[in-house]
Amino acid sequence: MRAAARGTGVHRALSVQVLAWMCAFVLAACGGGGDSTSQPATSGQPQAATNAGAGSTQLAATANAVPISIDPGPSNDVNVPFVSVTVCVPGSNNCQTVDHVLVDTGSVGLRLFAAALNPALALPPETTANGALVHQCMQFADGYTWGGVRVADVRMAGELAGATPIQIMGDPAAPAAPSDCTSTGPNINDVRTFGANGVIGLGVFIEDCGPACAQNANVGVYYACQFNCASTTVPLAQQVQNPVARFANDNNGVVVTLPPVPAAGTTVLGGTLVFGIGTQVNNGLGSAAVLTADPNSGYFTTLYKGQTLNDSFIDSGSNGIFFRDAEIPHCRKSFYCPTSTLNLSATNVGRNGAQSTVAFTVANADQVFAAHPDFAVFPGLASSNPDSSSFDWGLPFFFGRTVFTAIETRQTPAGRGPYFAY
């Protein structure tokens, strides 16, 4: 989500709501050691889509689509969609492809771990007008990430986002993180703890922080580092960017398609990430319901059991559906564990007044994990949401659907973003 940069906006800078949901419960929720099938989390990327499990979607040979793989990833996680991303020194063929990059429609920007990159890939650093190196702090419920902002050509399928600001997390060359960054908790700047080699935020915004970081040096997201590091403003164009927004074509949003999943789950799953909405034959909206989102926060409203939840969103980076329901018991690792599988529904309402009722299930997480310890995909995972005004439609929402995420201000056949459609 948009970190705290735009007030309480949903998708600003590496999802302080995406990973925060998961990380709020246990450190392992972000992929931390051991069997993450026991806790809410998010994580990593593909083997070939042809290795997918039940009902896998085969990827057509198109210039605007790449395969998604949901597999255990670097940290043995569940319900984590991964893609591969190629980064290059701008204007060159000096490139590296990084696998197990989390696909996150609830955040903005590409962030890769230094440990996943070849040191010989010397991506140029971003600097301020006076030559200071730009670094970024992302704060989560269970800790923080810290690293420099670099510039890279980002390539996926036949698409190119030239000279795009990205963040390198866990960079050993970075100076020590300032105290106002580290004070939130432990350092989660490594692949094992985070659960992926990086994250590609493909949410509804163009920049990861927006006007707040362009106008106010005290937001605590960007820092200028020379002899020491001080919070700084960063112009919109130099902030970490949604790579899709910088494509020459197919730059108005993304489409995630995943097949249905059996109630018991499956070992791995393959799907497709398509760039653009209504720009080619493989990304048309068809009869999808279009729910516009608040242009400042990226939220819409969900109605659930008499609650009006105005800070709701659709997020492939959350490994379960996160909502509050005091009637559903929890199990040992914070997921919901009803005595039998629940068949529930909620109604989403866009800022345009469009409504869509969504049926979903909540399974007993302890039981499904115990029954299938080798599975990495479970459709009934859900847990409580730290935000009492939010309904987080995580990855289980995507199973059996084609979900569109439209970028702010960009024109589509259904009008300008931001919106979600399915």
ZICORTA-V150923 format. One record per residue. N is the residue number from 0. PSI is psi in whole degrees, 0 to 359 (* if undefined). OMEGA is omega in whole degrees, -180 to 180 (none if undefined). NEAR is the number of other C-alpha atoms within 12 Angstrom. Layout:
n->N psi->PSI omega->OMEGA near->NEAR
n->N psi->PSI omega->OMEGA near->NEAR
//
This chain:
n->0 psi->184 omega->-173 near->54
n->1 psi->35 omega->-180 near->50
n->2 psi->195 omega->-178 near->44
n->3 psi->8 omega->-173 near->35
n->4 psi->316 omega->179 near->43
n->5 psi->61 omega->-179 near->32
n->6 psi->243 omega->-179 near->22
n->7 psi->22 omega->-178 near->28
n->8 psi->147 omega->-174 near->40
n->9 psi->317 omega->-170 near->49
n->10 psi->64 omega->174 near->55
n->11 psi->140 omega->179 near->47
n->12 psi->121 omega->179 near->55
n->13 psi->57 omega->167 near->54
n->14 psi->78 omega->172 near->53
n->15 psi->9 omega->172 near->44
n->16 psi->335 omega->179 near->53
n->17 psi->289 omega->180 near->58
n->18 psi->334 omega->-177 near->59
n->19 psi->320 omega->179 near->43
n->20 psi->310 omega->-174 near->47
n->21 psi->320 omega->-175 near->51
n->22 psi->344 omega->-177 near->42
n->23 psi->337 omega->-175 near->32
n->24 psi->307 omega->-180 near->30
n->25 psi->153 omega->180 near->28
n->26 psi->321 omega->-178 near->36
n->27 psi->346 omega->177 near->37
n->28 psi->336 omega->176 near->48
n->29 psi->23 omega->177 near->55
n->30 psi->9 omega->-178 near->45
n->31 psi->154 omega->-170 near->36
n->32 psi->153 omega->170 near->26
n->33 psi->204 omega->-171 near->21
n->34 psi->95 omega->-176 near->29
n->35 psi->1 omega->172 near->44
n->36 psi->356 omega->180 near->45
n->37 psi->5 omega->-179 near->44
n->38 psi->156 omega->176 near->43
n->39 psi->137 omega->-177 near->51
n->40 psi->192 omega->171 near->55
n->41 psi->158 omega->-177 near->61
n->42 psi->193 omega->-162 near->56
n->43 psi->211 omega->-166 near->50
n->44 psi->187 omega->-154 near->45
n->45 psi->140 omega->148 near->39
n->46 psi->177 omega->180 near->29
n->47 psi->148 omega->-180 near->28
n->48 psi->339 omega->179 near->33
n->49 psi->346 omega->177 near->23
n->50 psi->7 omega->-173 near->23
n->51 psi->163 omega->-179 near->32
n->52 psi->209 omega->-173 near->30
n->53 psi->135 omega->175 near->30
n->54 psi->29 omega->-176 near->24
n->55 psi->148 omega->178 near->30
n->56 psi->126 omega->178 near->33
n->57 psi->137 omega->-177 near->27
n->58 psi->123 omega->176 near->28
n->59 psi->153 omega->-179 near->19
n->60 psi->85 omega->-180 near->14
n->61 psi->160 omega->-176 near->21
n->62 psi->357 omega->-177 near->23
n->63 psi->26 omega->-178 near->35
n->64 psi->146 omega->176 near->34
n->65 psi->155 omega->179 near->39
n->66 psi->145 omega->170 near->44
n->67 psi->140 omega->173 near->45
n->68 psi->131 omega->173 near->47
n->69 psi->108 omega->-177 near->57
n->70 psi->177 omega->-175 near->44
n->71 psi->336 omega->178 near->40
n->72 psi->194 omega->-176 near->43
n->73 psi->343 omega->-172 near->36
n->74 psi->17 omega->179 near->34
n->75 psi->51 omega->-179 near->41
n->76 psi->174 omega->178 near->50
n->77 psi->151 omega->176 near->56
n->78 psi->49 omega->179 near->59
n->79 psi->116 omega->-179 near->57
n->80 psi->131 omega->-177 near->56
n->81 psi->150 omega->168 near->49
n->82 psi->170 omega->171 near->45
n->83 psi->142 omega->-180 near->39
n->84 psi->135 omega->177 near->43
n->85 psi->129 omega->176 near->36
n->86 psi->144 omega->-176 near->44
n->87 psi->152 omega->167 near->34
n->88 psi->129 omega->-173 near->28
n->89 psi->132 omega->176 near->26
n->90 psi->15 omega->-177 near->20
n->91 psi->175 omega->172 near->18
n->92 psi->16 omega->175 near->16
n->93 psi->96 omega->-168 near->20
n->94 psi->162 omega->172 near->24
n->95 psi->138 omega->175 near->27
n->96 psi->127 omega->-179 near->28
n->97 psi->124 omega->178 near->36
n->98 psi->177 omega->-180 near->38
n->99 psi->52 omega->173 near->44
n->100 psi->122 omega->-177 near->44
n->101 psi->130 omega->175 near->59
n->102 psi->118 omega->-170 near->54
n->103 psi->102 omega->176 near->52
n->104 psi->5 omega->178 near->53
n->105 psi->15 omega->176 near->52
n->106 psi->180 omega->-178 near->52
n->107 psi->129 omega->171 near->52
n->108 psi->154 omega->177 near->50
n->109 psi->128 omega->177 near->50
n->110 psi->124 omega->-179 near->56
n->111 psi->149 omega->176 near->50
n->112 psi->138 omega->179 near->41
n->113 psi->326 omega->-178 near->34
n->114 psi->341 omega->180 near->22
n->115 psi->357 omega->-176 near->33
n->116 psi->145 omega->174 near->29
n->117 psi->127 omega->-180 near->19
n->118 psi->337 omega->179 near->17
n->119 psi->345 omega->177 near->14
n->120 psi->90 omega->-173 near->28
n->121 psi->82 omega->178 near->22
n->122 psi->132 omega->-177 near->33
n->123 psi->141 omega->179 near->26
n->124 psi->153 omega->172 near->32
n->125 psi->140 omega->-178 near->35
n->126 psi->160 omega->174 near->27
n->127 psi->178 omega->-179 near->24
n->128 psi->332 omega->-179 near->14
n->129 psi->14 omega->173 near->12
n->130 psi->3 omega->177 near->13
n->131 psi->146 omega->178 near->24
n->132 psi->137 omega->-180 near->32
n->133 psi->127 omega->175 near->42
n->134 psi->166 omega->-176 near->47
n->135 psi->140 omega->175 near->53
n->136 psi->127 omega->173 near->51
n->137 psi->123 omega->-175 near->52
n->138 psi->135 omega->-179 near->42
n->139 psi->172 omega->-177 near->41
n->140 psi->333 omega->-176 near->32
n->141 psi->11 omega->180 near->33
n->142 psi->200 omega->-175 near->33
n->143 psi->158 omega->168 near->40
n->144 psi->152 omega->-175 near->47
n->145 psi->139 omega->177 near->44
n->146 psi->169 omega->-177 near->43
n->147 psi->157 omega->174 near->43
n->148 psi->125 omega->179 near->45
n->149 psi->170 omega->179 near->41
n->150 psi->131 omega->-177 near->36
n->151 psi->151 omega->162 near->40
n->152 psi->127 omega->-180 near->36
n->153 psi->122 omega->-177 near->44
n->154 psi->134 omega->173 near->38
n->155 psi->130 omega->-173 near->33
n->156 psi->231 omega->178 near->28
n->157 psi->14 omega->-175 near->22
n->158 psi->151 omega->179 near->29
n->159 psi->126 omega->169 near->30
n->160 psi->99 omega->-174 near->35
n->161 psi->143 omega->174 near->28
n->162 psi->59 omega->-174 near->31
n->163 psi->130 omega->175 near->40
n->164 psi->128 omega->176 near->45
n->165 psi->167 omega->177 near->48
n->166 psi->140 omega->173 near->48
n->167 psi->108 omega->-178 near->46
n->168 psi->149 omega->177 near->39
n->169 psi->32 omega->-178 near->37
n->170 psi->117 omega->-179 near->31
n->171 psi->342 omega->179 near->19
n->172 psi->352 omega->-178 near->21
n->173 psi->147 omega->174 near->31
n->174 psi->168 omega->179 near->24
n->175 psi->142 omega->179 near->27
n->176 psi->141 omega->180 near->38
n->177 psi->159 omega->-174 near->28
n->178 psi->328 omega->180 near->20
n->179 psi->351 omega->172 near->25
n->180 psi->313 omega->-174 near->31
n->181 psi->343 omega->-174 near->25
n->182 psi->348 omega->-178 near->20
n->183 psi->347 omega->-179 near->21
n->184 psi->197 omega->-176 near->21
n->185 psi->162 omega->177 near->22
n->186 psi->122 omega->178 near->31
n->187 psi->33 omega->-174 near->36
n->188 psi->47 omega->176 near->41
n->189 psi->157 omega->-174 near->34
n->190 psi->315 omega->-176 near->39
n->191 psi->314 omega->-179 near->35
n->192 psi->319 omega->-177 near->39
n->193 psi->327 omega->177 near->48
n->194 psi->12 omega->-179 near->48
n->195 psi->162 omega->175 near->51
n->196 psi->355 omega->179 near->42
n->197 psi->186 omega->179 near->51
n->198 psi->137 omega->173 near->52
n->199 psi->109 omega->-178 near->50
n->200 psi->115 omega->-176 near->52
n->201 psi->43 omega->-178 near->54
n->202 psi->197 omega->-170 near->55
n->203 psi->359 omega->-178 near->56
n->204 psi->162 omega->-179 near->55
n->205 psi->315 omega->179 near->46
n->206 psi->161 omega->-177 near->44
n->207 psi->342 omega->-179 near->54
n->208 psi->318 omega->175 near->50
n->209 psi->203 omega->-175 near->41
n->210 psi->329 omega->-179 near->27
n->211 psi->317 omega->-179 near->32
n->212 psi->342 omega->177 near->35
n->213 psi->336 omega->-173 near->27
n->214 psi->341 omega->-172 near->19
n->215 psi->121 omega->-178 near->21
n->216 psi->353 omega->-174 near->21
n->217 psi->21 omega->180 near->21
n->218 psi->332 omega->179 near->30
n->219 psi->28 omega->178 near->38
n->220 psi->310 omega->-179 near->49
n->221 psi->145 omega->-179 near->51
n->222 psi->143 omega->172 near->40
n->223 psi->123 omega->-174 near->36
n->224 psi->118 omega->170 near->30
n->225 psi->264 omega->176 near->19
n->226 psi->332 omega->172 near->11
n->227 psi->181 omega->-178 near->18
n->228 psi->130 omega->179 near->29
n->229 psi->140 omega->178 near->30
n->230 psi->140 omega->-174 near->32
n->231 psi->160 omega->169 near->31
n->232 psi->153 omega->176 near->32
n->233 psi->126 omega->178 near->39
n->234 psi->153 omega->-177 near->27
n->235 psi->314 omega->-175 near->23
n->236 psi->342 omega->-179 near->26
n->237 psi->358 omega->175 near->35
n->238 psi->160 omega->176 near->45
n->239 psi->131 omega->-167 near->52
n->240 psi->152 omega->166 near->46
n->241 psi->113 omega->-175 near->51
n->242 psi->324 omega->-177 near->51
n->243 psi->324 omega->-179 near->49
n->244 psi->343 omega->-179 near->42
n->245 psi->1 omega->174 near->34
n->246 psi->150 omega->177 near->29
n->247 psi->322 omega->178 near->19
n->248 psi->175 omega->179 near->25
n->249 psi->43 omega->-170 near->37
n->250 psi->19 omega->-178 near->38
n->251 psi->3 omega->178 near->42
n->252 psi->188 omega->-179 near->50
n->253 psi->161 omega->178 near->52
n->254 psi->126 omega->176 near->47
n->255 psi->123 omega->177 near->49
n->256 psi->124 omega->176 near->38
n->257 psi->143 omega->-180 near->42
n->258 psi->167 omega->174 near->35
n->259 psi->157 omega->-180 near->28
n->260 psi->134 omega->176 near->35
n->261 psi->153 omega->-177 near->24
n->262 psi->326 omega->-179 near->25
n->263 psi->344 omega->-177 near->29
n->264 psi->188 omega->179 near->35
n->265 psi->166 omega->-175 near->34
n->266 psi->304 omega->177 near->31
n->267 psi->169 omega->-177 near->41
n->268 psi->144 omega->177 near->46
n->269 psi->148 omega->178 near->43
n->270 psi->198 omega->-175 near->47
n->271 psi->137 omega->170 near->45
n->272 psi->119 omega->-178 near->49
n->273 psi->138 omega->180 near->44
n->274 psi->138 omega->-180 near->45
n->275 psi->152 omega->175 near->39
n->276 psi->116 omega->180 near->43
n->277 psi->22 omega->-179 near->31
n->278 psi->340 omega->180 near->25
n->279 psi->175 omega->-175 near->23
n->280 psi->340 omega->-177 near->18
n->281 psi->9 omega->-179 near->27
n->282 psi->29 omega->178 near->35
n->283 psi->149 omega->-179 near->26
n->284 psi->330 omega->-177 near->30
n->285 psi->230 omega->-178 near->18
n->286 psi->19 omega->-178 near->13
n->287 psi->141 omega->173 near->25
n->288 psi->131 omega->-177 near->27
n->289 psi->119 omega->179 near->33
n->290 psi->110 omega->-179 near->38
n->291 psi->151 omega->-178 near->40
n->292 psi->159 omega->177 near->41
n->293 psi->129 omega->-175 near->32
n->294 psi->344 omega->179 near->28
n->295 psi->327 omega->-175 near->32
n->296 psi->334 omega->-175 near->38
n->297 psi->10 omega->-177 near->46
n->298 psi->156 omega->164 near->42
n->299 psi->189 omega->-177 near->41
n->300 psi->139 omega->171 near->37
n->301 psi->133 omega->177 near->38
n->302 psi->121 omega->-178 near->27
n->303 psi->118 omega->177 near->28
n->304 psi->50 omega->177 near->17
n->305 psi->357 omega->179 near->12
n->306 psi->140 omega->173 near->21
n->307 psi->107 omega->-172 near->22
n->308 psi->98 omega->-171 near->28
n->309 psi->351 omega->-178 near->30
n->310 psi->48 omega->-175 near->37
n->311 psi->156 omega->-176 near->47
n->312 psi->167 omega->179 near->51
n->313 psi->127 omega->-166 near->51
n->314 psi->105 omega->178 near->48
n->315 psi->344 omega->-178 near->53
n->316 psi->355 omega->175 near->57
n->317 psi->133 omega->-172 near->52
n->318 psi->1 omega->175 near->54
n->319 psi->182 omega->172 near->50
n->320 psi->126 omega->-172 near->48
n->321 psi->115 omega->-178 near->45
n->322 psi->159 omega->-179 near->40
n->323 psi->130 omega->174 near->31
n->324 psi->103 omega->-175 near->27
n->325 psi->346 omega->-178 near->14
n->326 psi->348 omega->-178 near->15
n->327 psi->123 omega->180 near->24
n->328 psi->153 omega->175 near->26
n->329 psi->160 omega->171 near->28
n->330 psi->192 omega->-170 near->26
n->331 psi->338 omega->-176 near->19
n->332 psi->30 omega->169 near->31
n->333 psi->346 omega->172 near->35
n->334 psi->160 omega->173 near->43
n->335 psi->146 omega->178 near->39
n->336 psi->72 omega->177 near->32
n->337 psi->159 omega->-180 near->27
n->338 psi->331 omega->173 near->17
n->339 psi->160 omega->-177 near->18
n->340 psi->132 omega->-179 near->25
n->341 psi->138 omega->173 near->23
n->342 psi->109 omega->-174 near->15
n->343 psi->173 omega->174 near->21
n->344 psi->157 omega->176 near->22
n->345 psi->159 omega->-178 near->29
n->346 psi->124 omega->176 near->29
n->347 psi->139 omega->-179 near->40
n->348 psi->121 omega->179 near->34
n->349 psi->166 omega->176 near->34
n->350 psi->342 omega->177 near->27
n->351 psi->2 omega->180 near->23
n->352 psi->351 omega->179 near->18
n->353 psi->141 omega->-179 near->23
n->354 psi->148 omega->178 near->24
n->355 psi->122 omega->178 near->24
n->356 psi->130 omega->-175 near->20
n->357 psi->125 omega->174 near->23
n->358 psi->141 omega->178 near->20
n->359 psi->164 omega->-179 near->30
n->360 psi->153 omega->173 near->32
n->361 psi->115 omega->-179 near->39
n->362 psi->166 omega->174 near->35
n->363 psi->107 omega->-173 near->34
n->364 psi->318 omega->180 near->43
n->365 psi->319 omega->-177 near->33
n->366 psi->317 omega->-177 near->27
n->367 psi->325 omega->177 near->34
n->368 psi->318 omega->-179 near->33
n->369 psi->324 omega->-178 near->16
n->370 psi->329 omega->-176 near->16
n->371 psi->71 omega->-177 near->21
n->372 psi->345 omega->-179 near->25
n->373 psi->1 omega->-179 near->23
n->374 psi->146 omega->176 near->34
n->375 psi->3 omega->-176 near->42
n->376 psi->122 omega->-180 near->49
n->377 psi->125 omega->-176 near->51
n->378 psi->346 omega->-173 near->40
n->379 psi->19 omega->-179 near->45
n->380 psi->134 omega->178 near->51
n->381 psi->159 omega->178 near->49
n->382 psi->175 omega->-179 near->47
n->383 psi->155 omega->-179 near->36
n->384 psi->128 omega->179 near->36
n->385 psi->335 omega->-178 near->26
n->386 psi->115 omega->-177 near->24
n->387 psi->350 omega->-180 near->22
n->388 psi->15 omega->-173 near->25
n->389 psi->148 omega->170 near->35
n->390 psi->115 omega->-177 near->44
n->391 psi->106 omega->179 near->49
n->392 psi->91 omega->-177 near->45
n->393 psi->198 omega->-169 near->44
n->394 psi->322 omega->179 near->50
n->395 psi->332 omega->176 near->45
n->396 psi->329 omega->-175 near->42
n->397 psi->341 omega->-176 near->44
n->398 psi->126 omega->-180 near->44
n->399 psi->16 omega->-178 near->26
n->400 psi->161 omega->165 near->24
n->401 psi->119 omega->-172 near->34
n->402 psi->129 omega->-178 near->43
n->403 psi->137 omega->175 near->45
n->404 psi->112 omega->-175 near->56
n->405 psi->134 omega->-175 near->49
n->406 psi->142 omega->-180 near->47
n->407 psi->138 omega->175 near->35
n->408 psi->349 omega->-177 near->23
n->409 psi->137 omega->-178 near->31
n->410 psi->138 omega->175 near->23
n->411 psi->172 omega->177 near->31
n->412 psi->341 omega->179 near->24
n->413 psi->15 omega->-178 near->29
n->414 psi->188 omega->-176 near->23
n->415 psi->148 omega->173 near->26
n->416 psi->169 omega->14 near->38
n->417 psi->140 omega->171 near->41
n->418 psi->164 omega->170 near->47
n->419 psi->149 omega->177 near->50
n->420 psi->149 omega->180 near->43
n->421 psi->* omega->none near->35
//
